[in-house]
Amino acid sequence: MQTISGRKAPCPRNRMPAPCACRAAPGLGHNRSPTLQSTARLFKTLLLFAAIFACPACIAQPAFPDHPIRLIIGFPAGSATDIGSRILAQRLAQLLGQAVLVDNRPGASTGIAAGLAARAAPDGYTLFMAGNSNAVMPALQRDVGYDFFRDFSPVALAITVPSILVVHPALGISDVTQLVERVRAAPERVFFASSGNGTMSHLAGELLGYSVGSRLTHVPYKGSSLALTDLLSGAVPVMFAPASTVLPYIQDGRLLALATTGAERSRLVPDLPTIAERGVPDYDTRIWFGVVAPGHTSPGIIERLSDAIGRALDSPQTRDALLAQGMEPFRGSARQFGDHMRREMTRWSTLIRSRGITAG
């Protein structure tokens, strides 16, 4: 083998690869300057922070909920909404591992409670039990103090209160068909009682008249107790009332039940048909309630709450407790609740405008 300057030439097969230019370049690799090393570390740190903020889930968050939840309702203690809310709250507390405290803020057709909830922080710790009145009041009142779809995030439908169309036996009517015939023949002679203008017991009668192309004569009272008194005496022979209120009088024969007012038959009176079944298509004036959170509450919290409410309503204990109080579960997701509210607002607004209905 040839030699160069007295040394053997390296074998080509054993020749080491030439060093990369970047390794030999001054200021790089092991020869980095302190300034460039600091810059590289800063750049890596910035990349790490950017990755974390791009993925909020990567940041450790406390489990929800980690303290008690407040459920605001717009009705006084002892009302159907209050009783139903407390039954639901009890089961929710067991599922969520935190107390769910019912806060009664009655007044202004639930407007006081709604306004309080709308202004709360959107963190899932303040909820509001919305209902029919929140779908109806925007059509009855110019400014209710909130915009439902701006100020609230639907969480879940929860409870329905079945109602029954009842008549006094002296009226001489035993089914819905006969009542409709009487209303069409002499609307000014068929009187129905309600607990006040703009209430569901009022709108139920207006919707029946509207649906059959006629009108019943409305007699408003200041509360359901006074209306029921005159119904039982026969002074005002027709009323749309919660099943729990009138069932005892149906059972003792003082009132006749013609039909329920919901879209489906009630588990409380499964043998009683609906008004829709008796020839008034799409008739539905059930009383319902659903849970909402302040607007802009995170989807993750909405999903957690909605799931818990659904599981609570599926519980046999919750179902039986509601039925014992004249109520039924009305299960629906956040999206279903939002769709339901839009339909309710549209149909009640149409009825209220067409019939010239006012509040108060």
C-alpha positions in Angstrom: 0.0 0.0 0.0 1.3 3.4 -0.9 2.3 5.8 1.8 2.1 9.5 2.0 4.9 11.3 3.8 6.0 7.9 5.3 2.5 7.0 6.6 0.1 4.4 5.2 -2.9 5.9 3.3 -6.2 5.1 5.0 -8.4 2.5 3.4 -11.3 4.1 1.6 -13.7 1.6 3.1 -12.7 2.6 6.6 -12.7 6.3 5.9 -14.8 8.3 8.4 -17.5 10.6 7.0 -16.6 14.2 6.7 -18.0 16.2 9.6 -21.2 18.1 9.0 -20.6 21.7 8.1 -23.1 22.8 10.8 -21.1 21.0 13.4 -17.9 22.7 12.4 -19.5 26.1 12.0 -18.3 28.5 14.7 -20.9 29.5 17.3 -23.0 26.3 16.8 -23.1 22.8 18.5 -20.7 22.7 21.4 -19.3 26.0 20.5 -22.6 27.9 21.0 -22.2 31.4 22.4 -24.1 32.1 25.7 -26.4 34.6 23.9 -27.5 32.0 21.3 -28.1 29.4 24.0 -30.3 31.8 26.0 -32.2 32.6 22.8 -32.8 28.9 22.1 -34.1 28.3 25.6 -36.4 31.3 25.4 -37.7 30.0 22.0 -38.5 26.6 23.4 -40.3 28.1 26.4 -42.4 30.2 24.1 -43.3 27.1 22.1 -44.3 25.3 25.2 -46.6 28.1 26.4 -48.1 28.4 22.9 -49.0 24.7 22.9 -50.6 24.9 26.4 -52.8 27.9 25.6 -53.8 26.3 22.3 -55.1 23.4 24.3 -57.0 24.6 27.3 -57.7 21.1 28.3 -54.0 20.6 28.9 -54.2 23.1 31.8 -55.2 21.5 35.1 -58.8 22.5 36.0 -60.6 21.8 39.3 -63.3 19.2 38.9 -66.8 20.6 38.4 -68.6 21.1 40.7 -66.3 21.8 43.6 -68.8 23.8 45.7 -72.6 24.1 46.1 -74.8 25.1 43.1 -77.7 27.6 43.4 -80.9 26.8 41.5 -83.0 30.0 41.3 -86.8 29.7 40.8 -89.3 32.4 40.2 -92.1 31.0 42.4 -92.7 30.9 46.2 -92.1 28.0 48.5 -94.8 25.3 48.2 -95.6 26.0 44.6 -95.4 23.2 42.0 -92.2 24.6 40.6 -90.7 24.8 44.1 -91.6 21.2 45.0 -90.4 19.8 41.6 -87.2 21.7 41.8 -86.4 20.4 45.3 -87.1 16.8 44.2 -84.7 17.3 41.3 -82.1 19.1 43.4 -82.0 16.3 46.0 -81.1 13.7 43.4 -78.7 16.1 41.5 -76.8 16.7 44.7 -76.2 12.9 45.1 -75.0 12.6 41.5 -72.8 15.7 41.4 -71.4 15.3 44.9 -72.3 18.9 45.9 -75.4 20.5 47.4 -77.9 22.0 45.0 -79.6 24.8 46.9 -83.1 26.1 45.8 -83.4 29.9 46.0 -86.9 31.2 45.8 -87.2 34.6 44.1 -90.8 35.1 43.1 -92.3 38.1 41.4 -92.8 39.8 38.0 -93.8 36.5 36.3 -90.4 35.0 37.1 -88.7 38.2 35.8 -86.9 38.8 39.1 -85.4 35.3 39.2 -84.6 35.4 35.5 -82.8 38.7 35.8 -80.8 37.6 38.8 -79.7 34.4 37.0 -78.9 36.2 33.7 -76.4 38.5 35.5 -74.6 35.7 37.4 -71.2 34.4 36.4 -71.3 31.8 33.6 -69.5 29.2 35.7 -72.3 26.6 36.2 -72.8 27.5 39.9 -75.9 29.5 39.3 -78.9 27.9 37.5 -82.4 29.0 36.7 -85.6 26.9 36.4 -87.2 28.4 33.3 -90.7 27.5 32.1 -93.8 28.5 30.1 -93.8 32.0 31.4 -90.4 32.7 29.9 -91.7 31.6 26.5 -94.9 33.7 26.9 -93.8 36.9 28.6 -91.8 38.3 25.7 -95.0 38.4 23.6 -97.0 40.0 26.5 -94.5 42.6 27.7 -92.3 44.9 25.7 -89.2 44.5 27.9 -88.9 41.6 30.2 -85.4 42.5 31.2 -83.6 39.7 29.4 -83.2 38.0 26.1 -83.6 34.3 26.6 -81.2 33.1 23.9 -78.6 35.8 24.5 -78.6 35.7 28.3 -79.2 32.0 28.9 -77.7 28.7 27.8 -80.3 25.8 27.8 -79.1 22.9 29.9 -82.0 20.4 30.0 -85.8 20.0 30.0 -86.8 18.6 33.4 -90.4 18.5 34.6 -94.0 18.8 33.2 -97.2 19.3 35.2 -100.1 17.6 33.5 -103.3 19.6 33.2 -106.9 18.5 32.7 -109.8 20.2 30.9 -112.6 19.9 33.5 -116.2 21.0 33.5 -119.0 21.3 36.0 -121.6 18.5 35.6 -124.4 21.1 35.3 -122.9 22.2 32.0 -124.4 19.0 30.5 -121.2 18.2 28.5 -119.3 14.9 28.7 -116.6 15.0 26.0 -114.5 17.5 24.1 -116.5 17.1 20.9 -119.6 18.3 22.6 -117.7 21.2 24.1 -116.4 22.3 20.7 -119.9 22.1 19.2 -121.2 24.3 22.0 -118.4 26.8 21.6 -118.9 27.1 17.9 -122.7 27.5 18.3 -122.6 30.1 21.1 -119.1 31.2 22.1 -120.4 34.0 24.3 -122.2 31.4 26.5 -119.3 29.1 27.3 -117.3 30.7 30.1 -113.9 29.4 31.4 -112.0 30.4 34.5 -108.3 31.1 34.7 -105.8 32.2 37.4 -105.2 35.5 35.5 -104.5 37.1 32.1 -101.6 35.6 30.3 -101.3 32.5 32.5 -101.3 29.0 31.1 -104.9 28.4 32.3 -105.9 31.4 30.2 -103.8 30.6 27.1 -105.1 27.0 27.2 -108.7 28.2 26.7 -107.7 30.8 24.1 -105.8 28.1 22.1 -108.8 25.8 22.1 -111.0 28.5 20.7 -108.4 29.5 18.2 -107.9 25.9 17.1 -111.6 25.3 16.4 -112.2 28.7 14.8 -114.2 30.2 17.6 -113.7 31.6 21.1 -114.6 30.8 24.7 -115.4 33.6 27.0 -112.6 34.2 29.5 -113.2 35.0 33.2 -109.8 35.8 34.9 -109.3 35.5 38.6 -106.5 36.6 40.9 -105.1 33.2 41.5 -106.2 29.6 41.0 -107.9 29.2 44.4 -110.7 31.8 43.6 -111.1 30.3 40.1 -111.5 26.8 41.5 -114.1 28.0 44.0 -116.3 29.4 41.3 -115.7 26.3 39.1 -116.9 24.0 41.9 -120.0 26.1 42.5 -120.8 26.1 38.7 -120.6 29.9 38.4 -117.9 29.4 35.7 -118.3 25.9 34.4 -115.0 25.3 32.5 -111.3 25.3 33.5 -107.9 24.0 32.4 -106.2 23.1 35.7 -103.2 21.1 37.0 -104.2 17.4 37.5 -103.0 17.5 41.1 -105.5 20.3 41.8 -108.6 18.9 40.3 -108.2 15.1 40.6 -109.8 14.9 44.1 -112.9 16.7 42.8 -113.0 14.4 39.7 -112.8 11.4 41.9 -115.7 12.6 44.1 -117.9 13.5 41.1 -118.0 17.2 41.6 -116.1 17.8 38.3 -116.0 15.9 35.0 -112.7 15.3 33.3 -112.9 15.7 29.5 -109.2 15.4 28.4 -105.6 16.1 29.3 -103.9 19.1 27.7 -100.5 17.7 26.8 -99.2 16.1 23.6 -99.3 12.7 25.1 -101.4 11.0 27.7 -100.4 11.5 31.3 -99.1 8.7 33.5 -101.3 10.2 36.3 -104.5 9.5 34.3 -103.5 7.1 31.6 -107.1 6.3 30.6 -108.0 9.9 29.9 -107.4 11.0 26.3 -105.7 14.2 25.2 -107.6 17.1 23.6 -105.6 16.3 20.4 -107.0 12.8 20.4 -110.5 14.2 20.6 -110.3 16.1 17.3 -108.1 19.2 18.0 -104.8 18.4 16.2 -101.5 19.6 17.6 -103.2 20.9 20.8 -100.6 21.0 23.6 -100.7 23.4 26.6 -98.7 21.3 29.1 -97.0 23.2 31.9 -93.2 22.5 31.7 -89.9 23.5 33.3 -86.3 23.3 32.3 -82.9 24.2 33.7 -80.8 27.0 32.1 -77.4 28.5 32.9 -76.2 32.1 32.3 -75.2 32.7 28.7 -71.7 31.7 27.6 -71.4 28.9 30.1 -68.8 26.5 28.7 -70.1 23.5 26.7 -68.3 21.2 29.0 -70.2 22.4 32.1 -73.5 22.4 30.2 -72.9 18.8 29.2 -71.9 17.7 32.7 -75.1 19.3 34.1 -77.4 18.1 31.3 -76.1 14.5 31.8 -76.7 14.7 35.6 -80.2 16.0 35.1 -81.0 13.3 32.6 -79.8 10.6 35.0 -81.7 12.2 37.9 -84.9 12.1 35.9 -84.3 8.5 34.9 -84.1 7.5 38.6 -87.1 5.6 39.7 -87.0 7.4 43.0 -87.2 10.8 41.3 -89.9 9.7 38.9 -92.0 8.3 41.8 -91.5 11.4 43.9 -92.6 13.7 41.0 -95.7 11.5 40.2 -96.7 11.6 43.9 -96.8 15.4 43.6 -98.8 15.5 40.3 -95.7 16.0 38.1 -93.8 13.9 35.5 -90.2 13.8 34.2 -89.9 15.8 30.9 -86.5 14.7 29.7 -84.7 16.6 27.0 -81.1 17.5 26.2 -79.7 21.1 25.9 -80.3 21.1 22.2 -83.8 19.7 22.5 -84.6 22.3 25.1 -83.4 25.1 22.9 -85.5 23.8 20.0 -88.5 23.4 22.3 -88.2 27.0 23.6 -88.1 28.4 20.0 -91.2 26.6 19.1 -93.0 27.7 22.2 -92.0 31.3 21.7 -93.2 31.3 18.1 -96.6 29.7 18.7 -97.5 31.7 21.8 -96.5 34.9 20.1 -98.7 34.0 17.2 -101.7 33.3 19.4 -101.2 36.3 21.7 -101.1 38.7 18.7 -104.0 37.1 16.9 -106.3 37.2 20.0 -105.2 40.6 21.3 -104.2 39.1 24.7 -102.6 41.3 27.3 -101.0 40.6 30.6 -102.3 41.6 34.0 
